[in-house]
Amino acid sequence: MNAPRGLAWGIALLLSASLLPITTGCLAPFKPVVKLGLVAPLAGEGSEEGYRWVFAAKQAIAEWNAQPGRPVQVELVSHDESDGPVVAARLAADPGVVGVVGHWRPTVADDAHATYAAAGLTVLSLAHGGCEARDGPVLCVAPSRDVLTSSVMQFARSRVAQATLAVVAGPDVLDLTLAEGFQAGAAKAGVRVVRNEAALPYTNSFGDMRQRLAAANPDVVVFSGSLVASQAFARDVPSPAAIRVFASHRYTPSLEAGAPGYRLAPYGEPAGSALSAFGEAFQGQWGQRPSVEAAVVYDATRLLLRALERPASSATRRVDLGTSLRSAEPFTGAAGVYAPSARRVQLSATPTVVALGR
């Protein structure tokens, strides 16, 4: 009884050994897997655009993974920003995550940035404010106040040669800071400011400004504030004569819905050399041109991926990724040319200003 059983085991082992070269020859070389995080507004305000961010990041990663010779395989981990600082803690605690793109709300981003910095996790932040003041691995992708101010003034002068300006700030401290920048930018550009207004803190009511702004009769009204505040201002202060510039609002379709009777005229639309392929993919998925924010998310993801194009032994280290980003050459993306520096990855143009007029 024992002999036949031993013979059967021997035959099985011989067959396994003979098949081993065949099966192993069919296996692809092992690649380590690293993760990129995306933090987007996936619930509530901005959620419609947030899912476009997810599509943009996935598209960039799919294109990168499809190229032969990559040192690593990349996966996307996406989180809803409304979960607050806990999202940053989750990403920082995952050793497979080497870089993060995202954040929109400055207040949430500020708390998250401290967590990322403590973990040495490289972040390309889309939130206005906060990240420039921090040392560590957080780099701003959103335009600086100076660049945004300059862009708005160029737009105003292009529409009205001797433009007069009214500056209106939303209820947040960041809105006030940005409005101060617009006033300083107007003085530098020779644009006369005929009215300064600011909403009361913690409110989104602008009706009391209507008569004062009408009496000032500006050519251009610049409003700094969130999407909700922008919608409230467009509703409370109708102005058929003045051109409206909402800087820097986000999520163009939602703003348009909040201001019926107006037409949108984006200033600084995506027009980079990489827009064509991404634009086709985006059009196929969403039935419209890429939004500015989606194009920037696509580019920011590609910037992180470009930093991974190095031997796998160092590509998976967070600190190496940040160093590679800071020392990189200018990068041409879907939204324009990006120039990395110590604390910022600055776009050559500012694609976040939208003019709203009759």
Residue pairs with C-beta under 8 A, 6 or more apart in sequence:
31 70
31 71
31 72
31 73
31 312
32 71
32 72
32 73
32 312
32 316
33 72
33 73
33 74
33 75
33 96
34 72
34 73
34 74
34 75
34 96
34 97
34 98
34 308
34 315
34 316
35 74
35 75
35 76
35 77
35 94
35 96
35 97
35 98
36 57
36 61
36 74
36 75
36 76
36 77
36 97
36 98
36 99
36 100
36 101
36 301
36 304
36 305
37 76
37 77
37 78
37 79
37 91
37 97
37 99
37 100
37 101
37 102
38 53
38 54
38 57
38 76
38 77
38 78
38 79
38 100
38 101
38 102
38 297
38 301
39 78
39 79
39 80
39 81
39 87
39 88
39 91
39 100
39 101
39 102
39 103
39 112
40 50
40 51
40 53
40 54
40 78
40 79
40 80
40 81
40 102
40 104
40 297
41 47
41 49
41 50
41 80
41 81
41 82
41 104
41 105
42 50
42 51
42 54
42 78
42 79
42 80
42 81
42 82
43 50
43 80
43 82
44 82
45 226
45 227
45 228
45 254
46 104
46 227
46 250
46 251
46 254
48 251
48 253
48 254
49 250
49 251
49 253
49 254
49 291
49 293
49 294
50 80
50 81
52 282
52 286
52 290
52 291
52 293
52 294
52 297
53 102
53 293
53 294
53 297
54 76
54 78
55 282
55 285
55 286
55 294
56 278
56 282
56 290
56 294
56 295
56 297
56 298
56 301
57 76
57 78
57 101
57 297
57 298
57 301
58 76
59 278
59 281
59 282
59 298
60 298
60 301
60 302
60 305
61 74
61 75
61 76
61 301
61 305
63 277
64 70
64 74
64 302
64 305
65 73
65 74
70 308
70 309
71 308
71 309
71 310
71 311
71 312
71 315
72 308
72 312
72 315
72 316
74 305
74 308
77 91
77 94
77 97
79 87
79 90
79 91
80 87
81 87
81 102
81 103
81 104
81 105
81 108
84 108
84 111
85 108
85 111
85 112
85 115
87 112
88 111
88 112
88 113
88 115
88 116
89 115
91 97
91 100
91 116
91 121
92 115
92 116
92 118
92 119
92 121
93 119
97 121
98 121
98 122
98 304
98 308
98 315
98 316
98 317
98 318
98 321
99 121
99 122
99 123
99 124
99 304
99 307
99 318
99 321
100 116
100 121
100 122
100 123
100 124
101 123
101 124
101 126
101 141
101 297
101 300
101 301
101 304
102 124
102 125
102 126
102 297
103 109
103 112
103 123
103 125
103 126
103 127
104 126
104 127
104 250
105 127
106 127
106 128
106 129
106 130
106 174
108 127
109 125
109 127
109 129
109 130
109 131
110 129
110 130
113 123
113 125
113 130
113 131
113 134
113 138
114 134
116 122
116 123
116 136
116 137
116 138
117 134
117 135
117 136
117 137
117 138
119 318
120 136
120 137
120 318
120 319
120 322
121 137
121 318
122 137
122 139
122 304
122 307
122 318
122 321
122 322
122 325
123 131
123 137
123 138
123 139
124 139
124 141
124 300
124 303
124 304
124 325
124 345
125 131
125 138
125 139
125 140
125 141
125 142
126 141
126 142
126 293
126 296
126 297
126 300
127 142
128 142
128 143
128 174
128 178
128 248
129 174
129 177
131 138
131 139
131 140
131 343
132 140
132 144
132 343
132 344
134 343
137 318
137 319
137 322
138 343
139 322
139 325
139 326
139 340
139 343
139 344
139 345
140 343
140 344
140 345
140 346
141 296
141 300
141 338
141 344
141 345
141 347
142 248
142 352
143 151
143 248
143 346
143 347
143 350
143 352
144 344
144 346
145 177
145 178
145 181
146 181
146 185
147 346
147 347
147 350
148 178
148 181
148 247
148 248
148 350
148 352
148 353
149 178
149 181
149 182
149 184
149 185
150 185
150 189
150 350
151 247
151 267
151 268
151 349
151 350
151 353
152 182
152 185
152 222
152 245
152 247
152 353
153 182
153 185
153 186
153 188
153 189
153 191
154 189
155 245
155 267
155 353
155 355
156 163
156 165
156 189
156 191
156 219
156 220
156 222
156 243
156 245
157 163
157 189
157 191
159 219
159 220
159 243
159 355
160 219
160 220
160 243
162 192
163 191
163 192
163 219
163 220
164 191
164 192
164 193
164 194
164 216
164 217
164 218
164 219
164 220
165 182
165 186
165 191
165 192
165 193
165 194
165 218
165 219
165 220
165 221
165 222
166 193
166 194
166 195
166 196
166 197
166 213
166 216
166 218
166 220
166 221
166 222
166 242
167 179
167 182
167 183
167 186
167 193
167 195
167 196
167 197
167 222
167 224
168 179
168 196
168 197
168 198
168 199
168 206
168 209
168 213
168 221
168 222
168 223
168 224
168 233
168 237
169 175
169 176
169 178
169 179
169 197
169 198
169 199
169 223
169 224
169 225
170 199
170 204
170 223
170 224
170 225
170 226
170 229
170 230
170 233
171 199
171 200
171 201
171 202
171 203
171 204
171 225
171 229
172 201
172 225
172 226
172 229
175 198
175 199
175 224
175 225
175 226
175 229
176 198
178 224
178 247
178 248
179 196
179 198
179 222
179 224
182 222
182 224
182 247
183 193
183 196
186 192
186 193
187 193
191 220
194 216
194 217
194 218
195 212
195 213
195 216
195 218
197 209
197 212
197 213
199 205
199 206
199 225
199 229
204 228
204 229
204 232
205 232
205 236
206 232
206 233
206 236
206 237
207 236
207 237
209 236
209 237
210 236
210 237
210 238
213 221
213 237
213 239
213 242
214 239
217 241
217 242
218 242
219 242
219 243
220 242
220 243
220 244
220 245
221 239
221 242
221 243
221 244
221 245
222 245
222 247
223 229
223 230
223 233
223 244
223 245
223 246
223 247
224 247
224 248
225 233
225 246
225 249
226 249
227 249
227 250
227 251
227 254
227 255
230 246
230 249
230 255
230 258
231 254
231 255
231 258
231 259
232 258
234 244
234 246
234 255
234 258
234 259
234 262
234 356
235 258
235 259
240 358
241 358
242 357
243 355
243 356
243 357
244 259
244 262
244 355
244 356
244 357
245 267
245 353
245 354
245 355
245 356
246 255
246 353
246 354
246 356
247 352
247 353
247 354
248 352
248 353
249 255
249 352
249 354
250 293
250 352
251 291
251 293
252 264
252 266
252 291
252 292
252 354
253 291
255 264
255 354
255 356
256 262
256 264
259 356
261 358
262 356
262 357
262 358
263 356
263 357
263 358
264 354
264 355
264 356
265 354
265 355
265 356
265 357
266 292
266 351
266 354
266 355
267 351
267 353
267 354
267 355
268 292
268 336
268 349
268 350
268 351
268 352
268 353
269 289
269 292
269 351
270 279
270 290
270 292
270 295
270 334
270 335
270 336
270 351
271 335
271 336
272 295
272 299
272 332
272 333
272 334
272 335
272 336
272 337
273 332
274 298
274 299
274 302
274 332
274 333
274 334
275 290
275 295
275 334
275 335
278 290
278 295
278 298
278 334
279 289
279 290
279 334
282 288
282 289
282 290
282 294
283 289
283 290
290 298
290 334
292 335
292 351
292 352
295 333
295 334
295 335
295 351
296 335
296 347
296 351
298 333
298 334
299 331
299 333
299 334
299 335
299 338
300 345
302 331
302 333
303 325
303 328
303 331
303 333
303 338
303 340
303 345
304 321
304 325
306 328
306 331
307 315
307 321
307 324
307 325
307 328
308 315
308 321
309 315
310 320
310 324
314 320
315 321
325 340
325 345
326 340
326 341
326 342
327 340
328 340
330 337
330 338
330 339
330 340
331 337
331 338
331 340
332 338
335 347
335 349
335 351
336 347
336 348
336 349
336 351
337 347
337 348
338 345
338 346
338 347
338 348
339 345
339 346
339 348
